[in-house]
Amino acid sequence: MFQQARLKLTGWYLLIIMMISAFFSLGIYFTVSSQLERSFYQAEIRYRRQIDPDFGRGSNGLGQRIEDLPPSLVQGQAFFTLQDLQTAKQKFALGLVMANGIILFVSALSGYFLAGKTLLPIEQVMEGQKRFIADASHELKTPLTALKTVLEVTLRQKRLTLKESRQTINDSLEEVRELEVLSSWLLKLAQLQEGRLEKDSFDLADLVRKTVGRFKILADKKKIKLTVKTDKIILLVDKQKIKEMIGIFLDNAIKYTPQKGRVDVRLVKLRGRCRCRLQIKDSGIGIDKKDLPHVFKRFYRTDASRTRGTAGGFGLGLSLAKQIVDLHHGRIEVNSKLGEGTVFNVVF
C-alpha cells in the first residue's frame, strides 16, 4: 500500500516539477529566440556597413529582426541567413530538451526519495497502531477468556452452593479488575499519542518529594528503605505527566525489590545543556542484560515474575514513562544486574 502511495506521490512531484520546468523553458526559449534574431540582424548590419558605410542609413525599411532586412539580402546575399538563425534556434531548443530530460531524471530520483521520507512517519505510526491493536487484543483476550471459562463452568453445575457462587463472583471480579487496569493503561497511551502537553514552571524537587511520600506506605509494608534527596530545580514541564512518570518508576522499583530492600531517589542539578537528572535506584531482582533493550516496549515483560493482576503488570508502565520523557525531549538510561538491582536515570 505504501509503495503504491510512494509511486503516486512521486508522480505528482514529477508532474508539478515538469510543469514548472516547461513553463520556464518556453519563456527562456522565446526570450532567447528574440535575442538571437536581434543579434543576427545587428551582426548583418554591422558587416554590411564594414563593406558599405552608407548601408541602411536614411532607410525606413530596416527593423529589429533578420526578417526585416531587404529581401535581396535575406534570399541569399546576407552574411547570416534565416537558415543560420533556424539552426541556432534548433540547437538551443535541443539543449533545453536535454536539460529538461536531466531535470526529469533527477526529479524522479529526488521525488521518490522525498516521497519515502514524507510517508515514513505515517507508515511508522500505522505500523505502530497495528502492533498496538494486535498486542492489546491479545492482552484483552486472556482475562476475557478466563472470565468466560469461569462463568461457563459455573453454569454447567446443576446445584450451586452459596460458597461456590461467591467464589465465582470473586474470580469474575478479579478478571474485571484486570480489564479495568488494562483499559486505563490503554487510555493513557492513546492520550499520550496526541502529544499534547500542558506545561508549567514549578519546583520539580517538591513534586519528587511529594510523589515519593505517596509510596512510603507501600514501601513500609515490604520494609523497604525509601530515601529521597533533591536539589531545587525549576523546570517547565507538564506537571501531571511528570508526576505519573515518577510514580511508574517508583511503583516498579518497590514492586520488584524484595523485603528489607532499598530504593533511593535522587534529583540532581546538572551543568551544561542538561538541566537535571532524576535517578531511581533499587536493590531489586534486576533485569537480564538481554532484556534491557526491550524494557520500554509495550506489553513486554522480562520474566514470569512480572505477571498480571497488579498495576503495571501488563508491561505498559515503562512504555508510558518513556513516551512522557520523549514528549519532554528528555532521555532515559537504564542499568541493571540480575540479583543486584536496577538504576533508571531520566535526564531533562
N, C-alpha and C positions, 0 to 999 in steps of 0.2 A: 504494500500500500504506500509506504513512504518512498519507495523507489519510483513509483509512478508519479507521486506528487513532486518528487525532486525533478523528474524529467519535464513535467508540465511547467514547474516554476522556472526551470532553465529556459524553456521555450519562450515564456513570457519575457524573461530578461533579454533574450536574443531579439525578440520582436521589437521591444522598446529601443534597444541599442541600435538596431539596424534602421529603424525609422528615423532616429535622430541622426545617425551617420548618413543616411540617404539624403535627408533634408539639407544637411550642411554640405554634402558632396555636390549636390545640384547647385547650391548657392555659390560654392567655390568654382565650379565648372563655368557657370555663366559669367561670373566676375572675371575669371582668368581669360576666358574666350574674348570678352570685351577688351581686356588689356592687350591680348595678343593682336587683335585687329588694329587697335590704335598703334601698337608698336610696329607692326608690319607697314602700316600706312606711313608713319613718321620716318621709318628707315627708307622706304621707297622714295619719299620726297627728298630726304637728305642726300641719297645717292644721285638722284636726278639733278639736284641743284649743284652737286660737285661737277657734273658734266656741263650743265646749262644753268648758270647762276640766276637767270631770269625765269626758270621753270616755275609755273604756277603763280607767279606774282601778279597781282591785279586780277586774278581769275576768281570768279564766284562759284566755280564748279567743283572746287576741292572741299572735301568734308573731313570726317574723322575716322573713316574706315577704308580698308583697301578697296571695297566695292565702289567707293566714291571717286576713285581715280578715273581719269579719262578712259573710255572703253578701249582705245588703241593700246594703252599700257596693260590693262587687265588681260586682253586677249593674246598676249604673247610678247610684248615689248618691255614688260616690267621686270625689274631685277628679282622681285618677290611676287610670285603668282598666288592665285587663290588655292591652287593645289598645295603649295607650301603651307599656307595657313591651315587648310584642312588636315594635312599630315600632322602639324603641330597640335591641333585640337585632338586628333585621334590618339596621339601618343599620351597627351595629358589625360584624356578620358580613360585610356588603358591603365595608366598609373593610378588613377582614382579607383578603378575596379579592383586592381590588385591590392591596394591599401584597404579597401572595404572587405576583401576576402581575408586579409590578415586580421582585421578587426573582428570579423565574424568568427574566425578560428579561436583567437584569444578570448573573445567574449564567451564562446561556448564553454571553454575550459574554466574560465573565471566564474561564469554563471552557474555551472554545475557545482563548483566548489562552494560558492556563496549560498546556493540553494541548500546544499548539505549542511552548511553552518547554520543557516536560518531554521531548518527543520529539526536539527539535532536536539535543541531543548524541548521542543514539542514531543519528539519521539521518546526522549528520556522520561518526560512526565507521563506519557501514555503507558510506556513500559512499566514505570513505577506504579501507576494505578492498577495495571493488570496484575502485577505481582502482589500488590496490596490487597486487591479483591480476592485473589486466589488464596493468599495466606489467611485473610480474615474469614473467608468461607470455611477454610479447614479448621481454624480455631473455634468458630461458632458450631461447627458440626459435632465436635466432641461433647460439649455439655448438652447439646440438644439430643444427641443420640443417647447419652446416659439418662437424661430425663425421660425420654420416650420409653427406654427399656424398663426403668423403674415403674412407670405407670402401667405399661402393658403386663408386666409380671404380676403387679398388684391386682389388676382387673381379672386375671385368669383364676385367682384364688376364689373358691366358692364361699368360704367362710373367712371373713376378715375381722380380726380382733381389733380392739381399740388401740392396743400397743403397736400392732403392725401398721395400722392406719397412721398413727403419729410418726412412726419411723419413715413411712413412705413420704409423708408431708415434709419431714425434716430433710430427707435426702433430696426431694424436689426443690425445696427452698435453697439448699446449698448450691445446686446447679443454677438456679435462677440468680443467686448472688454472683456466681461466676460470670454469667451472661451480662449482668448489670455492670460488673467491673470492666469487662472487656468492651462493652458498648461505650463506657465512659472514656476509656483509653482511645478508642477509635474516633470518638467525637473530638477529643483534644488534638489528635494527629491531623484530623481534617481541618480544624480551625487553624492550626499552625501552617498548613499548606497555603493558606490565603496570604501569609506573610505580613499580616497587619500587626503593628506594634504601637502601643500607647506609652511612649517614652516620657520619663520624668526624671528630674535631677534630685537625688536623695543620697543619704548616707548608707552605703552598702554594708558597712560594718554593723550597723544597727539591725539591718534586715537579717544578716547572717546569725547574729546572736539570738534574735527572736525566733528564727526558724529552728536553730539548734535547741532552744528551750522547749519547743513543742515536742521534740523527740526524746526529751530527758526521761520521761516516764517509761517510754518503750525501752530505752537503754537500761534503766534501773531494773526492769523486770528480768533482764538477762544478766544483770550485774556487770554490765559493760561500762567501763570508764569513758565518759564522753567529755572531751575538753574542747575549748574554743579560744582562739587567740586572734585578734584582728587589729589592723591598722585603720585609722579613719580615712575613708575613701569616698569622695563624692563622684557619683557616676550617673550618666544619662542613659537609662535603660528602661525596659518595661518591667516595672516592679513586680507585678503579679506573676509574670512568666519566669523571672529570675528566682522568685520565691519557690515556684513549683520545681524548677531545676534543682535548687539546693535540696529540697525535700526528697527528690528522687534519689540523689546520691546518698543522702543520709539514710533513707529507708533501705537501700541496697546494702550499705555498709553495716548497719545494725542487723539486718536480716541474715547476712552470711558471715557474721562474726560469732563465734561460739561463746558460751558462758564465760564470764570473767575476762572477756577480751577488752580491746581498746579501740576507740575511734577518735581521731584527732582532726579538728577542723582549723585551718589556718587561712587567713586573708592577709596578703602581704602586698604593700605598695611597691611597684617596680619603677625603675628608671627607664628613660628612653621612650620609645613609641608606645610600648605596652604600659597600660595603666595599673593593672593589678593581677594577682594570681590567687585563685581560690583553690586550696588543696584539701581533699578529704582522704585521709589515710586510715586504714583499718588493719586489724590483725586477724582477719578472717580466713576463710578457706582458700582464697586466692583463685586465680584464673589460669588455666593451662596456656602456655605460650602459643599453641596453635589456634586457640580460640580468641586471642586478643584482637586480631584484625576484624573479627566479626561481631564483637560485643555490642556495637551500635546499630546492627541490622535489626529490622523489625522481626518480631516473633522468634528471635534467636535466643536459645537457652544453652548455656555452656555445658551443663551436665544434668543428670537426673535429679539432683537435689533442688534444682530451680524449677519447682513444679507449680501447677496452677493452684488456685484457691486462695492466693494472697495477692494484695495489690502489687502490681509489677511482675507477678509470676507468669504473665503471658509473653514476656520478652519484649515489651513495648516501652518500658520506663527509660532505659538508656537511649533508645532511639529518639524518644520525645525530648530528652535532655539535650542531645546533640543538635536537634533541629532548633531548639531555643538558642543555643550557643551560636550556631551558624547564622541565625537571623540577626544576632548582635555583632556579627563579624569577629567572633572570638574563635578560639581553638581549644580542643581537648587533648590532653596527653594522658595515657594510662600505662602504668607499670604494675606488674603483678607476678607473684611466685606462688605456686601451689603450696598450701600449708603455712605460708608466711604472711599473706595479706595482699591488699591492693591499694594503689595510690592513684587517685584521679586529680589531675591538675587542669583547672579551667583558667585560661588566660584571656583577658579582655584588653 
